[in-house]
């Protein structure tokens, strides 16, 4: 296995941003279904209405991107941003006035 397999430029992150209406019972159900569907596909909450997922390759990213598109409800807005692991590693997070370093994860094992 070559070192390039785990390159910070080859592995990618998908960020899904959404603002879905929740005024009616039907809308709340659709918003909850969307959130559960993306979580079921391996996304984790980054902030409220922002979920992220690591993908080891562009091919893996394409698969998960297609799934997200299938999950999008009829109402509301959903945005998707795909960035490299290197770009994600440059993020600065602030909690109050202090900076918190981004936790460095280990390469994920993908079986398929």
N, C-alpha and C positions, 0 to 999 in steps of 0.2 A: 504494500500500500504506500503510495507516495505522500509526501508532506503536503502537496498541493490539494489533496482531498479535503483537508481541514483548513484551508486558506481563509483568512478573514475577508477576502474579497469574493470567495466562492460561496461561502455560507451566507444566508440571507435571513432577514427578519420581515415578517408581514405585520403591519400595524393596521387595525381596523377601527375607524372612528365612526360613531353613529349617534344620531339624534332622532329617536323614534317617538311618535306621539303615544301618549298613555292616558288620554282623556276618557275613552270608553273601555268597556270590558274586552271587546274584540281587539282594540289597539294594544291594551296591556298584554293580552294573550300572545299577540303577534310579536311584540317586543321581547317578551320572556322567551318565546320559542326561538327567536333569532339568537339571543344571548346563550341559551342552552345548547343550540346547535353548534355555534362556534366554539364553545367550551368543550363540547363533545369531540370536536376536531382538534383539540390540543391547544387552543388559545387560552391565555391566562390574563386576568385583569391587570392592566398597567395603571390606569386611573378609571374613574367612573366613565363609562361609555368609550373607553379606549382599551382594546385587547391586543395582545401581541403573541406571535408564535415564531419560533426559530425553525428554519429549514436548512438542512445540510447542503442543498444544491438548488440551482435554478429550476431543475425538473421537479423537485419536491415542492417548491414554492408554487409552480404552475398548477399542480394538483390541488393544493389547498386554496389557492385563489379561485379556482373553478368552483370549489365547494362553497366558499363564502358567497359567491355570486348566486348560487342556487338557493342559499338561505335567506337572501334579502327579502324583507316583507314589502307589500305593495305600497305602504305609506312610509314617510320619513326620509331621512337622508343617511347614506352610508358612504364613507370614504375609505380608500385602501391606499396605503403607502408601503412600498417595498424598498428596503435599504439593505446594504451589505452589513456584515457583522462589524467590519472596520468602522463604518459610519455610525452604527449603533453604539459602538464602544466610545465614541467621542461625545456622547450625550452628557449634559450636566444636569443633575437633579438637585433641587433645592427644597428643603423642608424648613419653612420659616426663613431665617437669614443664613442658615448654614448649608454648606454643600455636602452632599452625600455621594461617595464614590459609587460608580456602577459596579454591581457584583459581577465578577468574571465567572462565567459558567464553563463547564467542561464540555467537550464535543459530545453530542448526543449519539447514541447508538440507534441506528435505524435498521429494522429488520426487513422492510419492504418499501 
